[in-house]
Amino acid sequence: MARVLVVDDDPMVCMAIEVYLERHNFQVIIADGGDAGLKALEDSSFDLMIVDIFMPHMRGFESIRIFHERAPTIPLIAMSGYAFANLNTPAPDFLRMALELGASRCLRKPFTPAALLAVINECLSEARERYPNKVQLR
């Protein structure tokens, strides 16, 4: 059973991801924010991380960078629901920036359960090819 660490400060997002993934035979650990996620990463091993880009106490992309530095072999899916107030102004592409900082894939909230599962399976499959003795494929 693949172990997934979900790091997000929104309890509704965490609960929805947890329920869906457990129904698909994943073991899910929830961390309420970046600090709790780093502690979980230190205390246990995971096959995949899903990390929200914008959380309190870890500004911007600090969480993505730190998670990738601490566990570079674990695929990291960055997610963000950040919406811009004015669509006519140029704005940075936060999800692309997350990829540059080490995320394997990105998801823009809201996403469908099927999209989440597809991205997870892609990441686990790629990690399994790179590290065949480390990752289980679901």
Secondary structure by P-SEA (a helix, b strand, c coil): cbbbbbbcccaaaaaaaaaaaaaaccbbbbbccaaaaaaaaaaccccbbbbbccccccccaaaaaaaaaacccbbbbbbbccccccccccccaaaaaaaaacccccccccccaaaaaaaaaaaaaaaaaacccccccc
